Amino acid sequence: MEMRNFTSIGRPIDPNYPTNRAIAILAALVAFGGTIFKLVTGLAFLQSALWGLSAGLAIFLTWAICRELDPDYDLSAFVAVGFAIIGLIIWGLPDASTLFWLLLLVRIVNRTTGLPATVFDSLGVLAFGSWLAFQGNWGIGVLTAVAFFLDAQLPSANQQQKLFAVLSAVAAVAALVTVTQAFGGDGIPLALGIALGCCGFFWPVFAGSRTMATIADDTGRTLDGNRVQSGQILALVAGVEIAIWRGSLGLVAMMPLWSAVLGAAAYRWAMRLRG
């Protein structure tokens, strides 16, 4: 059955595009290399293989998130992947669940496929965001509600999202009053400073996204700059919120996001310097 009958935010990896083949090969190499590395350090085979697969997934998520944050420049995502590989070596694995949630949230807002989210998409993101909120960070429920609200307000508004925004807000309040996990973590001021510094470095990408050249996957129309910029802001706010919530561990958890932010920004700054 056709994927578009169920989802409009899924983006299949077409192997006919060289960059898509490149990221598939890179992710596989990282998964293999990560497995070998952990085996050498003495970890059991199954645990090593799981770590390697998780590392490969982190590389793919870095690339995918950067493609959403900077749709006009394919190569910036590979700069981001370079940062992510360094991050994996230094800090280890990020939080894949939260990163995947964020990727879906940004796609709802920026509509890189050109299509509004289906009811199945919204139900899935609502359930996923609510589950994450009940893991201890009720702010994830708030950010999910904000994404739905934005989708209902931006050009080509999807009015059904108002209901999902309300439901997400209710889930966030329920998580706030029922989950006892304490707020906070080590190194919150430093983590916040680093996160805000990355946001400032991202400015050329944000400013350059007011007018887009990229064509949406399914409609043949140019992406809407307001939606792309709104998705960028949402991603940055999510990263900052998690840095505030978990401190240094929050930075590590969202390392692929910050790698994407730095990769896109570094590519854009390099273009400026070259004139």
C-alpha positions as CSV (number, residue, x, y, z in Angstrom):
1,M,0.0,0.0,0.0
2,E,1.2,3.5,-0.8
3,M,3.1,5.2,2.1
4,R,1.3,8.5,1.4
5,N,-2.0,6.9,2.4
6,F,-0.7,7.0,5.9
7,T,2.0,9.6,6.2
8,S,3.0,12.8,4.5
9,I,6.1,13.5,6.7
10,G,7.9,10.3,5.8
11,R,10.8,11.0,3.4
12,P,12.0,7.8,1.7
13,I,15.7,7.6,0.9
14,D,16.0,7.5,-2.9
15,P,19.2,5.7,-3.8
16,N,19.3,7.5,-7.2
17,Y,20.5,10.6,-5.4
18,P,24.3,10.5,-4.8
19,T,24.0,12.3,-1.4
20,N,21.5,9.7,-0.2
21,R,23.8,6.8,-1.2
22,A,26.7,8.6,0.5
23,I,24.8,8.9,3.9
24,A,23.7,5.3,3.7
25,I,27.3,4.2,3.2
26,L,28.6,6.5,5.9
27,A,26.1,5.3,8.4
28,A,26.9,1.7,7.6
29,L,30.6,2.3,8.0
30,V,30.1,4.0,11.3
31,A,27.9,1.1,12.5
32,F,30.6,-1.4,11.5
33,G,33.5,0.7,12.9
34,G,31.6,1.3,16.1
35,T,31.0,-2.4,16.5
36,I,34.7,-3.2,16.0
37,F,35.8,-0.5,18.3
38,K,33.6,-1.8,21.1
39,L,34.7,-5.3,20.5
40,V,38.3,-4.2,20.8
41,T,37.6,-2.5,24.1
42,G,36.3,-5.9,25.5
43,L,32.5,-5.5,25.1
44,A,30.5,-8.6,24.2
45,F,29.5,-9.0,20.6
46,L,25.8,-8.4,21.0
47,Q,26.4,-5.2,23.0
48,S,29.0,-4.1,20.6
49,A,26.7,-4.6,17.6
50,L,23.9,-2.7,19.3
51,W,26.3,0.2,20.1
52,G,27.5,0.2,16.5
53,L,24.0,0.2,15.1
54,S,23.0,3.0,17.5
55,A,26.0,5.0,16.4
56,G,25.1,4.5,12.7
57,L,21.5,5.6,13.5
58,A,22.9,8.8,15.3
59,I,24.9,9.6,12.1
60,F,21.8,9.2,10.0
61,L,19.7,11.3,12.3
62,T,22.4,14.1,12.2
63,W,22.2,14.1,8.4
64,A,18.4,14.0,8.4
65,I,18.0,16.8,10.9
66,C,20.5,19.0,9.1
67,R,18.6,18.5,5.8
68,E,15.5,19.8,7.6
69,L,17.3,22.8,9.1
70,D,19.2,23.7,5.9
71,P,17.2,22.3,2.9
72,D,18.9,24.4,0.3
73,Y,22.5,23.0,0.8
74,D,23.0,19.2,0.6
75,L,26.6,19.3,1.6
76,S,26.2,21.1,4.9
77,A,24.7,17.9,6.3
78,F,28.0,16.1,5.7
79,V,29.8,18.7,7.6
80,A,27.4,18.0,10.4
81,V,28.1,14.3,10.1
82,G,31.8,15.1,10.6
83,F,31.0,16.9,13.9
84,A,28.7,14.1,15.0
85,I,31.4,11.4,14.4
86,I,33.7,13.4,16.7
87,G,30.9,13.7,19.2
88,L,30.4,10.0,19.2
89,I,34.0,9.3,19.9
90,I,34.2,11.8,22.7
91,W,30.8,11.6,24.4
92,G,29.2,8.4,23.2
93,L,25.6,7.8,22.1
94,P,22.9,10.4,22.1
95,D,19.2,10.0,22.8
96,A,17.8,8.6,19.6
97,S,14.1,8.7,20.7
98,T,14.1,12.4,21.5
99,L,16.0,13.2,18.3
100,F,13.5,11.2,16.2
101,W,10.6,13.0,17.9
102,L,12.3,16.3,17.0
103,L,12.8,15.3,13.4
104,L,9.1,14.5,13.0
105,L,8.1,17.8,14.8
106,V,10.3,19.9,12.4
107,R,8.8,18.1,9.4
108,I,5.3,18.9,10.5
109,V,6.2,22.5,10.7
110,N,8.4,23.1,7.7
111,R,6.6,20.7,5.3
112,T,9.7,19.6,3.2
113,T,7.4,17.1,1.6
114,G,5.0,19.9,0.6
115,L,2.1,18.0,2.2
116,P,0.2,18.7,5.5
117,A,0.5,16.1,8.2
118,T,-2.1,13.3,8.0
119,V,-4.3,12.3,10.9
120,F,-2.0,9.3,11.4
121,D,1.0,11.5,11.5
122,S,-0.5,13.8,14.1
123,L,-1.7,10.9,16.2
124,G,1.7,9.2,16.1
125,V,3.6,12.4,17.0
126,L,1.0,13.2,19.8
127,A,1.5,9.7,21.3
128,F,5.3,9.8,20.9
129,G,5.6,13.3,22.4
130,S,3.3,12.4,25.3
131,W,5.3,9.3,26.0
132,L,8.5,11.3,26.1
133,A,6.9,13.9,28.3
134,F,6.0,11.2,30.8
135,Q,9.6,10.0,30.9
136,G,10.3,13.1,33.0
137,N,10.5,16.2,30.8
138,W,7.0,17.7,30.5
139,G,8.5,20.5,28.3
140,I,8.5,18.0,25.4
141,G,4.7,17.9,25.6
142,V,4.7,21.7,25.5
143,L,7.0,21.8,22.4
144,T,4.8,19.2,20.7
145,A,1.8,21.4,21.3
146,V,3.7,24.4,19.9
147,A,4.5,22.4,16.7
148,F,0.9,21.6,16.1
149,F,-0.2,25.2,16.9
150,L,2.4,26.5,14.4
151,D,1.1,24.1,11.7
152,A,-2.4,25.5,12.3
153,Q,-1.2,29.1,11.9
154,L,1.4,29.2,9.2
155,P,0.6,29.5,5.5
156,S,-1.5,26.7,4.1
157,A,-2.7,26.1,7.7
158,N,-3.7,22.6,8.8
159,Q,-6.7,23.4,11.0
160,Q,-7.0,19.9,12.5
161,Q,-3.8,20.6,14.3
162,K,-5.6,22.9,16.8
163,L,-7.1,19.8,18.4
164,F,-3.8,18.0,18.6
165,A,-2.2,21.1,20.1
166,V,-4.8,21.1,22.9
167,L,-4.3,17.4,23.5
168,S,-0.5,17.8,23.6
169,A,-0.9,20.6,26.1
170,V,-3.2,18.5,28.3
171,A,-0.6,15.7,28.2
172,A,2.2,18.1,29.2
173,V,0.1,19.3,32.2
174,A,-0.6,15.7,33.2
175,A,3.1,14.9,33.0
176,L,3.9,18.0,35.1
177,V,1.6,17.0,37.9
178,T,2.1,13.2,37.9
179,V,5.8,12.6,37.1
180,T,8.1,13.0,40.1
181,Q,11.5,13.1,38.3
182,A,13.4,16.1,39.4
183,F,14.4,19.0,37.1
184,G,18.1,19.7,36.8
185,G,21.4,18.2,36.1
186,D,25.1,18.9,36.3
187,G,26.6,21.9,34.5
188,I,23.4,23.6,33.5
189,P,24.9,27.2,33.2
190,L,27.7,25.9,30.9
191,A,25.3,23.7,28.9
192,L,23.0,26.6,28.4
193,G,25.8,28.9,27.4
194,I,27.1,26.4,24.8
195,A,23.5,25.9,23.4
196,L,22.9,29.6,23.1
197,G,26.3,30.1,21.5
198,C,25.4,27.5,18.9
199,C,22.1,29.3,18.3
200,G,24.0,32.5,17.7
201,F,26.4,30.8,15.3
202,F,23.4,29.5,13.3
203,W,22.2,33.1,12.5
204,P,23.4,33.1,8.8
205,V,21.4,29.9,8.1
206,F,18.3,31.3,9.7
207,A,18.6,34.6,7.9
208,G,19.3,32.9,4.6
209,S,16.2,30.8,4.9
210,R,13.7,33.6,4.4
211,T,13.6,32.8,0.7
212,M,14.0,29.2,-0.3
213,A,15.1,27.5,-3.5
214,T,14.4,23.9,-2.6
215,I,11.4,22.2,-4.2
216,A,9.1,20.2,-1.9
217,D,9.3,16.4,-2.4
218,D,5.7,15.8,-3.5
219,T,4.2,19.1,-4.8
220,G,6.9,20.6,-7.0
221,R,6.5,23.9,-5.2
222,T,9.2,25.9,-3.5
223,L,9.4,25.5,0.3
224,D,7.8,28.3,2.3
225,G,10.5,30.3,4.1
226,N,8.3,31.1,7.0
227,R,7.7,27.5,7.7
228,V,11.4,26.6,7.3
229,Q,12.4,29.3,9.7
230,S,9.7,28.3,12.2
231,G,11.0,24.7,12.1
232,Q,14.5,26.0,12.7
233,I,13.4,28.0,15.7
234,L,11.5,25.1,17.1
235,A,14.5,22.8,16.9
236,L,16.8,25.3,18.6
237,V,14.3,26.0,21.4
238,A,14.0,22.2,21.9
239,G,17.7,21.9,22.2
240,V,18.0,24.8,24.6
241,E,15.1,23.4,26.7
242,I,16.8,20.0,27.0
243,A,20.1,21.6,27.9
244,I,18.4,23.6,30.7
245,W,16.5,20.4,31.9
246,R,19.4,18.0,31.9
247,G,22.6,20.1,31.8
248,S,25.6,18.6,30.2
249,L,23.8,15.3,29.7
250,G,21.2,17.2,27.7
251,L,23.9,18.5,25.4
252,V,25.1,14.9,24.8
253,A,21.6,13.6,24.4
254,M,21.0,16.1,21.6
255,M,24.5,16.0,20.1
256,P,23.3,15.2,16.6
257,L,21.1,18.3,16.7
258,W,24.0,20.6,17.7
259,S,26.2,18.9,15.2
260,A,23.6,19.7,12.5
261,V,23.3,23.3,13.8
262,L,27.1,23.7,13.7
263,G,27.5,21.9,10.4
264,A,24.9,24.0,8.6
265,A,26.3,27.2,10.1
266,A,30.0,26.4,9.4
267,Y,29.1,25.6,5.8
268,R,27.2,28.9,5.4
269,W,30.0,30.9,7.1
270,A,32.6,29.3,4.8
271,M,30.5,30.3,1.8
272,R,30.5,33.9,3.1
273,L,34.3,33.9,3.7
274,R,34.9,32.6,0.1
275,G,32.9,35.6,-1.1
